[in-house]
Amino acid sequence: MKSIHVHLSDLQGYSRLAVQATVGVTDLVEAMHHTILRLPGPLDKHSSKPASAAHRLVEGTLRTTSGLIYSAVRGISNLVGGGLDVALRQLQPEVAQLPSSAERAAFLSILNGVLGDHLTTHANPLAITMGWYQGGKPLEIATQSLAMAIPQAQPRILVLLHGHCMNELQWTRNGHNHGELLAAAHGMSPVYLRYNTGQHISSNGRALADQLQSLVDAWPVPVEQIDIVGYSMGGLLARSALHYGTQAGDRWIEKLGKLVFIGTPHHGSMVERAGNMLDVAMDASPYSRAFTRLGKIRSAGTTDLRFGNLLDEDWHDRDRFAPGADPRQSVPLPQAVSCYAIAGMIAWVHGDLQSRWVGDGLVPLSSALGHHKDPRHALAIAPDRQKTVYGATHLGLLDSQAVADQLQEWFAIDSAKG
């Protein structure tokens, strides 16, 4: 069956986003309009009041009349959106298992990375639901179904967790897939997770802990060992799941043998920190303050990457866009699990401080290796379980031969825990 780039449910989701975007832009323009009417100073911290009676009269009149217009635009947009929603719903039910193209999956993954929490909150059909995949197809987590889908299921499971704004298909880059090569060489069954990277890492972590337990319970043969490879945000997701799984007393924790991080921003990504600095700069003037709304559409998962948040406590009851110090709770690595870290460096030599800060272009070297000046946050991964790959970008780590060779070497070691 031919792969399809757009499903009917996609059209419904896009129409909802279009309406919400129209309303959002209307709010932004109205805020700018009202700011200009007040004529504040360029760096005023608070709303300015009209300086004269004439100014008050003009400002009040224009605010009232323009407010009616903006309210009308919002009302019409919501009315049209509701009609589209009803009309598209009549075209359902759509065939549930229509094959989806890799292009569609990639676009939805980016959309979820940027707006995933918003999509989930508004029950938008574009929101990705967490689930296990193999060969690009979803797996039904039931013993008989898994036995049919994976006829040669091995007692050792290799779990692969993708990065931010990505999906499990993107483990394959330029014809290379670390997971497939590792599984073939070491007698493991690879299983890939697809998840909404726009949701809080802690929310996904708790859900992954449950998903791993369900997978182990339904696996066609007794599970002897689980190994996890997390790329970028996937590594943070693994750590969060391990925390919540341990809290819940999940049995899959006892099966965990190796935990490998590839380009994981354990202590945050400089890209999201730059985004936060831009928020602060835009908020400095009343004339640009309305535009901070554009920056603040970025998802909870994205802002978690500022420091590498893993737990609910790291973000709960906090303004995730406000500047401030690292709020994270300490989450050490488990001593009973063999943990490894691979970092990328765009530079071809170790270089200076600037090169180490740039790292792979998205994640600084120290963050990827778990180094931190505060011993509470330092991951203390053994030196022989760390690897720095030079001349590699963040995405380049996915098809790096040096990364592949290092993974093979580590997995060739006796897989006993510790």
Contacts in CASP RR format, 6 or more apart in sequence:
PFRMAT RR
TARGET T0000
AUTHOR 0000-0000-0000
METHOD contacts of the structure
MODEL  1
MKSIHVHLSDLQGYSRLAVQATVGVTDLVEAMHHTILRLPGPLDKHSSKP
ASAAHRLVEGTLRTTSGLIYSAVRGISNLVGGGLDVALRQLQPEVAQLPS
SAERAAFLSILNGVLGDHLTTHANPLAITMGWYQGGKPLEIATQSLAMAI
PQAQPRILVLLHGHCMNELQWTRNGHNHGELLAAAHGMSPVYLRYNTGQH
ISSNGRALADQLQSLVDAWPVPVEQIDIVGYSMGGLLARSALHYGTQAGD
RWIEKLGKLVFIGTPHHGSMVERAGNMLDVAMDASPYSRAFTRLGKIRSA
GTTDLRFGNLLDEDWHDRDRFAPGADPRQSVPLPQAVSCYAIAGMIAWVH
GDLQSRWVGDGLVPLSSALGHHKDPRHALAIAPDRQKTVYGATHLGLLDS
QAVADQLQEWFAIDSAKG
1 98 0 8 1.000
1 99 0 8 1.000
2 99 0 8 1.000
3 99 0 8 1.000
3 100 0 8 1.000
3 101 0 8 1.000
3 102 0 8 1.000
3 104 0 8 1.000
4 98 0 8 1.000
4 99 0 8 1.000
4 100 0 8 1.000
4 101 0 8 1.000
4 104 0 8 1.000
5 101 0 8 1.000
5 103 0 8 1.000
5 104 0 8 1.000
6 104 0 8 1.000
7 94 0 8 1.000
7 98 0 8 1.000
7 100 0 8 1.000
7 104 0 8 1.000
8 88 0 8 1.000
8 91 0 8 1.000
8 92 0 8 1.000
8 94 0 8 1.000
9 92 0 8 1.000
9 94 0 8 1.000
9 125 0 8 1.000
9 126 0 8 1.000
10 104 0 8 1.000
10 108 0 8 1.000
10 125 0 8 1.000
10 126 0 8 1.000
11 88 0 8 1.000
12 84 0 8 1.000
12 85 0 8 1.000
12 88 0 8 1.000
12 89 0 8 1.000
12 125 0 8 1.000
13 124 0 8 1.000
13 125 0 8 1.000
13 126 0 8 1.000
14 126 0 8 1.000
15 81 0 8 1.000
15 84 0 8 1.000
15 85 0 8 1.000
15 88 0 8 1.000
16 81 0 8 1.000
16 85 0 8 1.000
16 122 0 8 1.000
16 124 0 8 1.000
17 115 0 8 1.000
17 124 0 8 1.000
17 126 0 8 1.000
19 77 0 8 1.000
19 78 0 8 1.000
19 80 0 8 1.000
19 81 0 8 1.000
19 82 0 8 1.000
19 84 0 8 1.000
20 118 0 8 1.000
20 122 0 8 1.000
22 73 0 8 1.000
22 77 0 8 1.000
23 74 0 8 1.000
23 77 0 8 1.000
23 78 0 8 1.000
24 293 0 8 1.000
26 70 0 8 1.000
26 73 0 8 1.000
26 74 0 8 1.000
26 77 0 8 1.000
27 70 0 8 1.000
27 74 0 8 1.000
27 293 0 8 1.000
28 290 0 8 1.000
28 291 0 8 1.000
28 293 0 8 1.000
28 294 0 8 1.000
29 70 0 8 1.000
30 66 0 8 1.000
30 67 0 8 1.000
30 70 0 8 1.000
31 289 0 8 1.000
31 290 0 8 1.000
31 293 0 8 1.000
32 287 0 8 1.000
32 290 0 8 1.000
33 66 0 8 1.000
34 63 0 8 1.000
34 66 0 8 1.000
35 286 0 8 1.000
35 287 0 8 1.000
35 289 0 8 1.000
35 290 0 8 1.000
36 287 0 8 1.000
37 58 0 8 1.000
37 59 0 8 1.000
37 60 0 8 1.000
37 62 0 8 1.000
37 63 0 8 1.000
38 47 0 8 1.000
38 48 0 8 1.000
38 49 0 8 1.000
38 50 0 8 1.000
38 59 0 8 1.000
38 286 0 8 1.000
39 48 0 8 1.000
39 50 0 8 1.000
39 51 0 8 1.000
39 55 0 8 1.000
40 47 0 8 1.000
40 48 0 8 1.000
40 286 0 8 1.000
40 287 0 8 1.000
41 48 0 8 1.000
41 286 0 8 1.000
42 285 0 8 1.000
42 286 0 8 1.000
42 287 0 8 1.000
43 284 0 8 1.000
43 285 0 8 1.000
44 285 0 8 1.000
44 286 0 8 1.000
47 286 0 8 1.000
48 286 0 8 1.000
49 56 0 8 1.000
50 56 0 8 1.000
50 59 0 8 1.000
102 169 0 8 1.000
105 167 0 8 1.000
105 169 0 8 1.000
106 166 0 8 1.000
106 167 0 8 1.000
106 169 0 8 1.000
106 170 0 8 1.000
108 126 0 8 1.000
108 128 0 8 1.000
108 167 0 8 1.000
109 128 0 8 1.000
109 165 0 8 1.000
109 166 0 8 1.000
109 167 0 8 1.000
109 170 0 8 1.000
109 197 0 8 1.000
110 165 0 8 1.000
111 119 0 8 1.000
111 126 0 8 1.000
112 119 0 8 1.000
112 126 0 8 1.000
112 127 0 8 1.000
112 128 0 8 1.000
112 165 0 8 1.000
112 196 0 8 1.000
112 197 0 8 1.000
112 198 0 8 1.000
112 299 0 8 1.000
113 164 0 8 1.000
113 165 0 8 1.000
113 196 0 8 1.000
113 197 0 8 1.000
113 198 0 8 1.000
113 299 0 8 1.000
113 301 0 8 1.000
113 302 0 8 1.000
114 165 0 8 1.000
114 198 0 8 1.000
114 297 0 8 1.000
114 298 0 8 1.000
114 299 0 8 1.000
114 302 0 8 1.000
115 198 0 8 1.000
115 297 0 8 1.000
115 299 0 8 1.000
116 127 0 8 1.000
116 128 0 8 1.000
116 196 0 8 1.000
116 197 0 8 1.000
116 198 0 8 1.000
116 199 0 8 1.000
116 299 0 8 1.000
117 198 0 8 1.000
117 199 0 8 1.000
117 200 0 8 1.000
117 299 0 8 1.000
117 300 0 8 1.000
117 301 0 8 1.000
118 124 0 8 1.000
118 297 0 8 1.000
118 299 0 8 1.000
119 126 0 8 1.000
119 127 0 8 1.000
119 196 0 8 1.000
120 127 0 8 1.000
120 196 0 8 1.000
120 199 0 8 1.000
127 196 0 8 1.000
128 167 0 8 1.000
128 194 0 8 1.000
128 195 0 8 1.000
128 196 0 8 1.000
129 196 0 8 1.000
130 193 0 8 1.000
130 194 0 8 1.000
130 195 0 8 1.000
130 196 0 8 1.000
130 204 0 8 1.000
130 207 0 8 1.000
130 208 0 8 1.000
130 211 0 8 1.000
131 138 0 8 1.000
131 139 0 8 1.000
131 193 0 8 1.000
131 194 0 8 1.000
131 195 0 8 1.000
131 211 0 8 1.000
132 138 0 8 1.000
132 139 0 8 1.000
132 141 0 8 1.000
132 191 0 8 1.000
132 192 0 8 1.000
132 193 0 8 1.000
132 194 0 8 1.000
132 211 0 8 1.000
132 215 0 8 1.000
133 139 0 8 1.000
133 168 0 8 1.000
133 191 0 8 1.000
133 192 0 8 1.000
133 193 0 8 1.000
133 194 0 8 1.000
134 149 0 8 1.000
134 150 0 8 1.000
134 190 0 8 1.000
134 191 0 8 1.000
134 192 0 8 1.000
135 192 0 8 1.000
136 168 0 8 1.000
136 169 0 8 1.000
136 192 0 8 1.000
137 149 0 8 1.000
138 194 0 8 1.000
139 145 0 8 1.000
139 146 0 8 1.000
139 149 0 8 1.000
139 150 0 8 1.000
139 191 0 8 1.000
140 146 0 8 1.000
140 149 0 8 1.000
141 211 0 8 1.000
141 214 0 8 1.000
141 215 0 8 1.000
141 218 0 8 1.000
142 218 0 8 1.000
143 218 0 8 1.000
143 219 0 8 1.000
143 220 0 8 1.000
146 153 0 8 1.000
146 218 0 8 1.000
146 219 0 8 1.000
146 220 0 8 1.000
147 153 0 8 1.000
147 220 0 8 1.000
150 189 0 8 1.000
150 220 0 8 1.000
152 189 0 8 1.000
153 189 0 8 1.000
153 219 0 8 1.000
153 220 0 8 1.000
153 221 0 8 1.000
154 187 0 8 1.000
154 188 0 8 1.000
154 189 0 8 1.000
154 221 0 8 1.000
155 221 0 8 1.000
155 222 0 8 1.000
155 223 0 8 1.000
155 224 0 8 1.000
155 225 0 8 1.000
156 186 0 8 1.000
156 187 0 8 1.000
156 188 0 8 1.000
156 189 0 8 1.000
156 223 0 8 1.000
156 224 0 8 1.000
156 225 0 8 1.000
156 226 0 8 1.000
156 227 0 8 1.000
156 415 0 8 1.000
157 188 0 8 1.000
157 189 0 8 1.000
157 191 0 8 1.000
157 215 0 8 1.000
157 216 0 8 1.000
157 219 0 8 1.000
157 223 0 8 1.000
157 225 0 8 1.000
157 226 0 8 1.000
157 227 0 8 1.000
158 179 0 8 1.000
158 182 0 8 1.000
158 183 0 8 1.000
158 188 0 8 1.000
158 189 0 8 1.000
158 190 0 8 1.000
158 191 0 8 1.000
158 227 0 8 1.000
158 228 0 8 1.000
158 229 0 8 1.000
159 191 0 8 1.000
159 192 0 8 1.000
159 193 0 8 1.000
159 212 0 8 1.000
159 226 0 8 1.000
159 227 0 8 1.000
159 228 0 8 1.000
159 229 0 8 1.000
160 168 0 8 1.000
160 171 0 8 1.000
160 178 0 8 1.000
160 179 0 8 1.000
160 190 0 8 1.000
160 191 0 8 1.000
160 192 0 8 1.000
160 193 0 8 1.000
160 228 0 8 1.000
160 229 0 8 1.000
160 230 0 8 1.000
160 231 0 8 1.000
161 193 0 8 1.000
161 195 0 8 1.000
161 208 0 8 1.000
161 228 0 8 1.000
161 229 0 8 1.000
161 230 0 8 1.000
161 231 0 8 1.000
161 234 0 8 1.000
161 235 0 8 1.000
161 237 0 8 1.000
161 238 0 8 1.000
162 168 0 8 1.000
162 170 0 8 1.000
162 171 0 8 1.000
162 192 0 8 1.000
162 193 0 8 1.000
162 194 0 8 1.000
162 195 0 8 1.000
162 197 0 8 1.000
162 230 0 8 1.000
162 231 0 8 1.000
162 232 0 8 1.000
162 233 0 8 1.000
162 234 0 8 1.000
163 197 0 8 1.000
163 230 0 8 1.000
163 231 0 8 1.000
163 232 0 8 1.000
163 233 0 8 1.000
163 234 0 8 1.000
164 197 0 8 1.000
164 198 0 8 1.000
164 232 0 8 1.000
164 233 0 8 1.000
164 301 0 8 1.000
164 302 0 8 1.000
164 305 0 8 1.000
165 197 0 8 1.000
166 197 0 8 1.000
166 231 0 8 1.000
166 232 0 8 1.000
167 194 0 8 1.000
168 192 0 8 1.000
168 193 0 8 1.000
168 194 0 8 1.000
170 398 0 8 1.000
171 177 0 8 1.000
171 178 0 8 1.000
171 179 0 8 1.000
171 192 0 8 1.000
171 231 0 8 1.000
171 398 0 8 1.000
172 180 0 8 1.000
173 395 0 8 1.000
173 396 0 8 1.000
173 398 0 8 1.000
173 399 0 8 1.000
174 399 0 8 1.000
175 399 0 8 1.000
176 398 0 8 1.000
176 399 0 8 1.000
176 404 0 8 1.000
178 229 0 8 1.000
178 262 0 8 1.000
178 398 0 8 1.000
178 403 0 8 1.000
178 404 0 8 1.000
178 407 0 8 1.000
179 190 0 8 1.000
179 229 0 8 1.000
180 190 0 8 1.000
181 404 0 8 1.000
181 407 0 8 1.000
181 408 0 8 1.000
182 188 0 8 1.000
182 190 0 8 1.000
182 229 0 8 1.000
182 407 0 8 1.000
182 408 0 8 1.000
182 411 0 8 1.000
183 189 0 8 1.000
183 190 0 8 1.000
185 408 0 8 1.000
185 411 0 8 1.000
185 412 0 8 1.000
186 411 0 8 1.000
186 412 0 8 1.000
188 227 0 8 1.000
191 215 0 8 1.000
193 208 0 8 1.000
193 211 0 8 1.000
195 204 0 8 1.000
195 207 0 8 1.000
195 208 0 8 1.000
195 237 0 8 1.000
196 204 0 8 1.000
197 204 0 8 1.000
197 233 0 8 1.000
197 299 0 8 1.000
197 301 0 8 1.000
198 299 0 8 1.000
198 300 0 8 1.000
198 301 0 8 1.000
198 302 0 8 1.000
199 299 0 8 1.000
199 300 0 8 1.000
199 301 0 8 1.000
200 300 0 8 1.000
200 301 0 8 1.000
200 304 0 8 1.000
200 309 0 8 1.000
200 312 0 8 1.000
200 315 0 8 1.000
201 233 0 8 1.000
201 236 0 8 1.000
201 237 0 8 1.000
201 240 0 8 1.000
201 301 0 8 1.000
201 304 0 8 1.000
201 308 0 8 1.000
201 309 0 8 1.000
201 310 0 8 1.000
202 240 0 8 1.000
202 244 0 8 1.000
202 304 0 8 1.000
202 309 0 8 1.000
202 310 0 8 1.000
202 311 0 8 1.000
202 312 0 8 1.000
202 314 0 8 1.000
202 315 0 8 1.000
203 300 0 8 1.000
203 312 0 8 1.000
204 237 0 8 1.000
204 240 0 8 1.000
204 241 0 8 1.000
205 237 0 8 1.000
205 240 0 8 1.000
205 241 0 8 1.000
205 243 0 8 1.000
205 244 0 8 1.000
206 240 0 8 1.000
206 241 0 8 1.000
206 244 0 8 1.000
208 237 0 8 1.000
208 238 0 8 1.000
208 240 0 8 1.000
208 241 0 8 1.000
209 241 0 8 1.000
209 242 0 8 1.000
209 244 0 8 1.000
209 245 0 8 1.000
209 248 0 8 1.000
209 250 0 8 1.000
209 252 0 8 1.000
210 250 0 8 1.000
212 226 0 8 1.000
212 241 0 8 1.000
212 245 0 8 1.000
212 250 0 8 1.000
212 252 0 8 1.000
213 245 0 8 1.000
213 250 0 8 1.000
213 251 0 8 1.000
213 252 0 8 1.000
215 252 0 8 1.000
216 223 0 8 1.000
216 226 0 8 1.000
216 251 0 8 1.000
216 252 0 8 1.000
216 255 0 8 1.000
223 252 0 8 1.000
223 255 0 8 1.000
224 255 0 8 1.000
225 255 0 8 1.000
225 256 0 8 1.000
225 257 0 8 1.000
225 415 0 8 1.000
226 252 0 8 1.000
226 255 0 8 1.000
226 256 0 8 1.000
226 257 0 8 1.000
227 256 0 8 1.000
227 257 0 8 1.000
227 258 0 8 1.000
227 259 0 8 1.000
227 260 0 8 1.000
227 411 0 8 1.000
227 415 0 8 1.000
228 238 0 8 1.000
228 256 0 8 1.000
228 258 0 8 1.000
228 259 0 8 1.000
228 260 0 8 1.000
229 260 0 8 1.000
229 262 0 8 1.000
229 407 0 8 1.000
230 237 0 8 1.000
230 238 0 8 1.000
230 260 0 8 1.000
230 261 0 8 1.000
230 262 0 8 1.000
230 264 0 8 1.000
231 262 0 8 1.000
231 263 0 8 1.000
231 264 0 8 1.000
231 397 0 8 1.000
231 398 0 8 1.000
232 262 0 8 1.000
232 263 0 8 1.000
232 264 0 8 1.000
232 265 0 8 1.000
232 362 0 8 1.000
232 363 0 8 1.000
232 394 0 8 1.000
233 264 0 8 1.000
233 265 0 8 1.000
233 301 0 8 1.000
233 305 0 8 1.000
234 264 0 8 1.000
235 261 0 8 1.000
235 262 0 8 1.000
235 264 0 8 1.000
236 264 0 8 1.000
236 265 0 8 1.000
236 266 0 8 1.000
236 304 0 8 1.000
236 305 0 8 1.000
236 308 0 8 1.000
236 310 0 8 1.000
238 259 0 8 1.000
238 261 0 8 1.000
239 266 0 8 1.000
239 310 0 8 1.000
239 331 0 8 1.000
239 333 0 8 1.000
240 310 0 8 1.000
240 311 0 8 1.000
240 331 0 8 1.000
242 253 0 8 1.000
242 256 0 8 1.000
242 259 0 8 1.000
242 334 0 8 1.000
242 337 0 8 1.000
243 310 0 8 1.000
243 311 0 8 1.000
243 331 0 8 1.000
245 252 0 8 1.000
245 253 0 8 1.000
246 253 0 8 1.000
246 334 0 8 1.000
256 334 0 8 1.000
256 336 0 8 1.000
256 337 0 8 1.000
256 417 0 8 1.000
257 337 0 8 1.000
257 338 0 8 1.000
257 415 0 8 1.000
257 417 0 8 1.000
257 418 0 8 1.000
258 337 0 8 1.000
258 338 0 8 1.000
258 339 0 8 1.000
258 340 0 8 1.000
258 410 0 8 1.000
258 411 0 8 1.000
258 415 0 8 1.000
259 333 0 8 1.000
259 337 0 8 1.000
259 338 0 8 1.000
259 339 0 8 1.000
259 340 0 8 1.000
260 339 0 8 1.000
260 340 0 8 1.000
260 341 0 8 1.000
260 342 0 8 1.000
260 407 0 8 1.000
260 410 0 8 1.000
261 339 0 8 1.000
261 340 0 8 1.000
261 341 0 8 1.000
261 342 0 8 1.000
261 368 0 8 1.000
262 342 0 8 1.000
262 397 0 8 1.000
262 398 0 8 1.000
262 403 0 8 1.000
263 341 0 8 1.000
263 342 0 8 1.000
263 343 0 8 1.000
263 344 0 8 1.000
263 360 0 8 1.000
263 363 0 8 1.000
263 368 0 8 1.000
263 394 0 8 1.000
263 397 0 8 1.000
264 341 0 8 1.000
264 363 0 8 1.000
264 367 0 8 1.000
264 368 0 8 1.000
265 305 0 8 1.000
265 308 0 8 1.000
265 362 0 8 1.000
265 363 0 8 1.000
265 367 0 8 1.000
265 368 0 8 1.000
266 308 0 8 1.000
266 341 0 8 1.000
266 367 0 8 1.000
266 368 0 8 1.000
266 369 0 8 1.000
266 370 0 8 1.000
266 372 0 8 1.000
266 379 0 8 1.000
267 307 0 8 1.000
267 308 0 8 1.000
267 326 0 8 1.000
267 364 0 8 1.000
267 366 0 8 1.000
267 367 0 8 1.000
267 370 0 8 1.000
267 371 0 8 1.000
267 372 0 8 1.000
267 377 0 8 1.000
268 305 0 8 1.000
268 306 0 8 1.000
268 307 0 8 1.000
268 308 0 8 1.000
268 363 0 8 1.000
268 364 0 8 1.000
268 367 0 8 1.000
269 305 0 8 1.000
269 306 0 8 1.000
269 308 0 8 1.000
269 362 0 8 1.000
269 363 0 8 1.000
269 367 0 8 1.000
270 357 0 8 1.000
270 361 0 8 1.000
270 362 0 8 1.000
270 363 0 8 1.000
270 364 0 8 1.000
271 305 0 8 1.000
271 362 0 8 1.000
272 302 0 8 1.000
272 303 0 8 1.000
272 305 0 8 1.000
272 306 0 8 1.000
273 306 0 8 1.000
275 295 0 8 1.000
276 303 0 8 1.000
276 306 0 8 1.000
276 321 0 8 1.000
276 323 0 8 1.000
277 323 0 8 1.000
278 295 0 8 1.000
279 292 0 8 1.000
279 295 0 8 1.000
279 296 0 8 1.000
279 321 0 8 1.000
279 323 0 8 1.000
280 323 0 8 1.000
282 288 0 8 1.000
282 289 0 8 1.000
282 291 0 8 1.000
282 292 0 8 1.000
282 295 0 8 1.000
283 289 0 8 1.000
283 292 0 8 1.000
292 321 0 8 1.000
296 321 0 8 1.000
300 315 0 8 1.000
300 320 0 8 1.000
303 315 0 8 1.000
303 320 0 8 1.000
303 321 0 8 1.000
304 314 0 8 1.000
304 315 0 8 1.000
304 320 0 8 1.000
307 314 0 8 1.000
307 326 0 8 1.000
307 327 0 8 1.000
307 328 0 8 1.000
308 314 0 8 1.000
308 328 0 8 1.000
309 315 0 8 1.000
309 327 0 8 1.000
309 328 0 8 1.000
310 328 0 8 1.000
310 329 0 8 1.000
310 331 0 8 1.000
311 328 0 8 1.000
311 329 0 8 1.000
311 331 0 8 1.000
313 329 0 8 1.000
314 327 0 8 1.000
314 328 0 8 1.000
314 329 0 8 1.000
315 327 0 8 1.000
318 327 0 8 1.000
326 377 0 8 1.000
328 377 0 8 1.000
330 376 0 8 1.000
330 377 0 8 1.000
332 379 0 8 1.000
332 380 0 8 1.000
333 339 0 8 1.000
333 379 0 8 1.000
333 380 0 8 1.000
333 381 0 8 1.000
335 418 0 8 1.000
336 417 0 8 1.000
336 418 0 8 1.000
337 417 0 8 1.000
337 418 0 8 1.000
338 385 0 8 1.000
338 413 0 8 1.000
338 417 0 8 1.000
338 418 0 8 1.000
339 379 0 8 1.000
339 381 0 8 1.000
339 385 0 8 1.000
340 381 0 8 1.000
340 385 0 8 1.000
340 386 0 8 1.000
340 387 0 8 1.000
340 410 0 8 1.000
341 368 0 8 1.000
341 369 0 8 1.000
341 370 0 8 1.000
341 379 0 8 1.000
341 381 0 8 1.000
341 385 0 8 1.000
341 386 0 8 1.000
341 387 0 8 1.000
342 368 0 8 1.000
342 386 0 8 1.000
342 387 0 8 1.000
342 388 0 8 1.000
342 389 0 8 1.000
342 397 0 8 1.000
342 403 0 8 1.000
342 406 0 8 1.000
342 407 0 8 1.000
343 359 0 8 1.000
343 360 0 8 1.000
343 363 0 8 1.000
343 365 0 8 1.000
343 368 0 8 1.000
343 369 0 8 1.000
343 386 0 8 1.000
343 387 0 8 1.000
343 388 0 8 1.000
343 389 0 8 1.000
344 359 0 8 1.000
344 360 0 8 1.000
344 363 0 8 1.000
344 365 0 8 1.000
344 368 0 8 1.000
344 388 0 8 1.000
344 389 0 8 1.000
344 390 0 8 1.000
344 391 0 8 1.000
344 392 0 8 1.000
344 393 0 8 1.000
344 394 0 8 1.000
344 397 0 8 1.000
345 355 0 8 1.000
345 356 0 8 1.000
345 358 0 8 1.000
345 359 0 8 1.000
345 360 0 8 1.000
345 365 0 8 1.000
345 388 0 8 1.000
345 389 0 8 1.000
345 390 0 8 1.000
345 391 0 8 1.000
345 392 0 8 1.000
346 355 0 8 1.000
346 358 0 8 1.000
346 359 0 8 1.000
346 360 0 8 1.000
346 361 0 8 1.000
346 391 0 8 1.000
346 392 0 8 1.000
346 393 0 8 1.000
347 355 0 8 1.000
347 358 0 8 1.000
347 359 0 8 1.000
347 390 0 8 1.000
347 391 0 8 1.000
348 390 0 8 1.000
348 391 0 8 1.000
349 355 0 8 1.000
349 390 0 8 1.000
350 356 0 8 1.000
350 388 0 8 1.000
350 390 0 8 1.000
356 364 0 8 1.000
356 365 0 8 1.000
356 366 0 8 1.000
357 364 0 8 1.000
357 365 0 8 1.000
358 364 0 8 1.000
359 365 0 8 1.000
359 368 0 8 1.000
360 368 0 8 1.000
360 392 0 8 1.000
360 393 0 8 1.000
360 394 0 8 1.000
360 396 0 8 1.000
360 397 0 8 1.000
361 393 0 8 1.000
361 394 0 8 1.000
362 394 0 8 1.000
363 394 0 8 1.000
365 371 0 8 1.000
365 388 0 8 1.000
366 372 0 8 1.000
369 381 0 8 1.000
369 386 0 8 1.000
369 388 0 8 1.000
370 378 0 8 1.000
370 379 0 8 1.000
370 381 0 8 1.000
371 378 0 8 1.000
371 379 0 8 1.000
372 378 0 8 1.000
372 379 0 8 1.000
385 410 0 8 1.000
387 402 0 8 1.000
387 403 0 8 1.000
387 406 0 8 1.000
389 397 0 8 1.000
389 400 0 8 1.000
389 402 0 8 1.000
389 403 0 8 1.000
389 406 0 8 1.000
392 400 0 8 1.000
392 402 0 8 1.000
392 403 0 8 1.000
397 403 0 8 1.000
END
